[in-house]
Amino acid sequence: MGETPHRSADAGTGGTRVTESHERSAGASARLVEAPVSTRTPGGTGLGGGGALPRARAFGAERGFRGLTLAAGTVVLVIIAAIAVFLVAKAVPAIRADTENFWTFEGWFPNDSEPKFGIGALAFGTVLTAALALLVAVPVALGIALYLSHYAPRRVGTTLGFLIDLLAAVPSVVFGLWGREIFLRPVQDFSVWLNKYFSWIPIFGGEGPFGKSILLGSLVLAIMVLPIITSLSREVFLQTPTANEEAALALGATRWEMLRTAVLPYGRPGIIAAVMLGLGRALGETIALAMTLGITFNISFNLIQNGGNSIAANIANTFGEANETGRGALIASGLVLFAITLIVNITARVIIYRRREFTESAA
């Protein structure tokens, strides 16, 4: 027979109880099976640890915020579509009334009894001035951004960065007045010098006069887009992982080699985005170009002779005296500018997306 279980007095009742060490009989073969402990709480769902999770509300803060952001994005698309519809609706009657080819005619006479106007010269001047402005501004902006982010002392970088950001707040009309009244004479002298020594190059040829030209308008535009590209590029360079820079320096790279191999490749998508934003500003600039260009309607690659025009500048100069057909013609030119900027932005997004996809696959 098994051992007699040891009994001890219960302190509370004075009775006896079986101690834990003798709960089981020594000769018993059956095992006691613990009864499952129920974790169901009153009103619960059977989940342990404090009961059921709260049910999602039919209309909570999360769902409301998601709907708000969706509505905001939808409004942007609706506005873009509404602008496109408005431009097309107003432009089509004027284009139908045009007696010349809208795409190739070099002239602007929409107020005549037989309207004649074309967008070719205006679109050419718009793209040419913006491209030259970026050609001048981008290297300077990237150099300034690299200096502020990796070379300049903290105080100097902060002060110069503030001044560059302040330059972006200057109104366009101020740049236009400065370009026409102050910057015109130096550009005119420089144009004469270019014509004297490099007239054998078609873009610097001609007999004059020089001054209010594509060169002047492009330089003013370059100064206007410089702070945008500089500020965005500086912020992109500052986001470069420190580990990448230290790894390049640890391998014996110089400061420039570190920038070339670690900073610039990492910031390339951001640089492209900054340049595209600057290009959008240059394409849509109005009053500054209206004050600095010679306002002609011909397609010419000459940069220093008086001339040049753009879509936005032409709208500003001729809208006040335009009749119904003339206003429709200006709106048609605005539609072309809208399409150009849309194509530029879509192209930039595609480049950035492909670059990001390539970087992620390489990683």
N, C-alpha and C positions, 0 to 999 in steps of 0.2 A: 504494500500500500504506500501511497505518497506521504510526504511529510505533512505534519499537522501545521496548518498556517499559523504564523505568529500573530497574535492579536494584541493590540495595544489600546489603551484607553483613549477615547476621544475627549479632547479637552473641552469641547463645547457641551457635550451631552452626558458625559460620563459613561457612555456605552463603549462597545468594542468595534474595531474596523480592521480590514485586511490590508496590510501594507503592500506597497507597489511591488516589492521584490518577491512577494509570494502570491501574486494575482493568479498565476497559472498553476495548475496541478502538475507535479513532476512527471507523473506517468501518463498524463493526458496526451493523446495524439492529435486531437482536434485543435485548430487554431482559431483564435477569436478574430473575427472580422470587424473592423471598425465601421460603424455606421456612417454613411456620408453626411457631412455637415452641410446643411442647407445654407447657401449664401444669398438666398432670396430675401430681400427686405420688403417690409410692407409697402405696397405700391410700386415695387421695383420691377425690373424686367429680367431678373436672374443674373445680372452682372455683378461681380464682386467688387469690393472696394468702394462702397459708398452709394450704390444704387445706380439708376439709369442715367444716361447722358441726356442733357436737355434737348428737347426737340427743336429743330430749326424753325425759326419764325417764318411766317409766310412772306413778310416784307421786313428784312433786317437791314442793318447799316451796311453790311457787305454787299448785299444785292442792290441796295440803293446807290452805293458808290459805283458799282460796276455799270449800272444803267446810266449814271451820270457821265462817266467817261465814254461810254458807247455813244451817247447822245452828242457829246462834244466832238468826237471824231466824225460822226455823221454830219454834223452841222458844217464842218470844214469842207467835206466833200460836196455837200449841197451848195455851199457858197461858190466853190470853184465851178461846179456845173452851171449854176445860175449865171455867173460871169460869162462863161463860154456861150451859153444860149443867147444872152443879151448881145454879145459882140457879133455873133453870127447873124442874128435877126436884123441888126442895124447895118451890117456890112454888106449883106447880099444885095439889097436894092442899089446901093451905090456902085458896087462892082458891075452890076448889070447895066448901069447907065454909063459906065466908062467906055469911051470910044477907042481906047488904046489897050494894049496888053498890060494888064495889071502887074505882071511879074517882071517885065523887061523894059517898060517905058521909063526913060530918064527925064522926068518932068513932073510938075505938080500944078495942074490947072483945073481943079474940080469945080470951081465956081463959074466957069464959062458956060455958055449956052450949050456947047458940046463938051462935056467934061472929059478931060484927059489927065490921067495921073497914073503913076506906077510906084511900086514899092521897092524895086530892085536897088536903086541908089541909096535909099534910106536904110534898107536892111544891110547893105554892104557897109555903109558908114558906121552903123551901130555895132556890127560884129568887129570891124577893123579897130575902132577906137577902144572897145572893151578888150580885145586881144592884146593890143599894144600896152594898155594899162596894166594888164596882168603880167606881161613880159617884163615890165619895169618893176612892178610892185612885189611880185612873188619872191625873187632872190633877196631883195632888201628886207622884206618882212620875215623870211626864214632866218636870215642872219641876225636880225634884231631879236627874234624869239629865242634862238640858241644862246645868244649872249646873255639875255635876261635870265634864262633858266639854268645855265651851266657855267657861266663865266663871271658875271657881275656879282659884286658883293651884295649882301641882302638889302642894305639900305639903298644902294644905287639902283638895284633891280626894281625895288618897290617904287621908288620915285619915278624912274623912267617908264615903268609899266603904267603908273597912274597918268602920266602925261600923254602917253600913247592912247590910253582909253579915253582921255579927255578930248583928244583930237577927233574921235568918232562922233562926238556930240556937236561938232561945229556944223551949222546948217549949210545946205548945198549952195544957197544964194551967196553966202560969205565966200565960199571957195570960188564961185563964179566971178564975183566982183574982184577978188584978189587976183585971179588968173587974168582977167581982162585989163586991170589997171596997173598991176605991179609985175606979174610974171610975164606979161606979153613982151616987154622990151628985151629981157634976157633971152627968151626963146627966139625972138626975131633975129637978134645978133647971132645966136647959135645956128639958126637956119641959114643965114647968109654965109657963115663960115662953112657949113656943110655943102652948100651949093657951090662955093668957090673951089673947094678941094675935092669934092666927091660928086660932082655933077654928072660924071660918067655912069653913076649908079642911078637907074630910073627913079627910085623913090626920093632921091635928093636933087633931081633935075628941075628944069623950068626956068622961066625968066623973071619970076616974082609976080606980084608982091608977096612977101612972106610975113608970117605973124599969126593971124587967126586961122589956124590950120589943124589938121589931124594931129600933128605933133603936140601942139599946145593943149588941145582937148584931152589927149591921151595922158599927158603928164599930170594934168589936174585930176583926172580920174584915178591915176595911180596913187596920188597923195590921198585921195578920198577913201580908197579901198585898203590902203596900207594898215590902218589900225585894226580893221576887222580881221584880216589874215594874221597879223602879228599876235593879237590877243588870243585867238583860238589856237594858233600853233604853239604859243607859249604854254597854254594849259595842257595841250596834248603832250608836249615834251616833258612836262613836270610829272605826268602820269607814268613815265617809263619805270618799270620795276628797278629798284636799287640793286637787286641781285644781278640783273643783266649788266648794269654799268660796272659794278665791282668785279664781275667775272671777266669782262673785257680788259679792265685795268690790271687784274691779277695775271692775265696772260701776256702782259707786257705792252699792251696797246697804249698809244699816246692819247691825249684828250680828244684830238680830232678823230683818230681811228675809233675810239670808243663811241663818239657821236655818230660816225658813219656806219658802224656795224651794229650798234645796240639801240640808239635813240631814234635815228631816222627811219629804219625799217619798222620799228614798233609803232611809230606815229604816222605812218604813211596814210592809212585811211582817214585819220583826222586832218592831215594836211590837205588831202583831196577835198574833204568837206569844207575846209576853210577857204580854199581857192574857189570852189563853186559858189559859196556864199558871196565872196568878193566879186565874182563874175556876174552874179545876179544883180548886185548893186550897180555894177558898171553898165550892164545892159539897160537898166531902167532909169538911169540918171537923166534928168531933164534940164533943169535950169542952169546948171554949171556948163553943160555943153551948148545950150542955147546962147550963152554969153561968150564962149570961147571959140566956137567953130565959125567958119566963113559962110555957112548956109548956102550950099550949092546942091544941084541935083544931077550929079554925074558920077560915074564909077571911075575912080582913079586911085592908083596906088601911091601917088605922090604924097609925101607926108609933110612937106614944108611950105608948099604954096597955099595961099588963101583958099579955103574951101572946106568941104566935109559937111556932113549932116547926119542926123540920127532920127529914128522914129519918134522918140520921146521929145527931142528938141523941136522937131517939126510940128508936133501936136501943140506944144506950148506957144510956138510962134504964130501959128495960123488959125487956131481954133476960134479966136475972137472975131475974125472977119469971115468965117466960113458960113455958107448958106446950108440948106438942108442936105444937098448932095455932098457939099464939102465936109460937113460933119460926119456923114456916113463914110466918106473916104478916110477921114482921120480915124474913125472907129475901126475900119478895115485894117488900117496900118497897126492899130492897137491889137487887133486880133493876131496879126503876124508876130508882133512882139510877144504876146502871150504864148503863142506856140513855140517861139524860140526859147523863152525862159523855161517852159515846161519840158522841152526836149533836153535842155541843159541839166535840169534837176533830175530828170529820170536817168540820164546818162551817168550822172554823178552817183546816184544810188546804186546803179548796176555795178559800177566800178568798185564802190566800197563793199558791196555784198560779195562780189567775186573775190576781192582781196581778202575779206574776212574768212570766206569759205576756204581759200587756199591756205591761209595761216592756220586755221583749225585743223585741216587735214595734215599739214606738215607737222603740227604738234602731236 
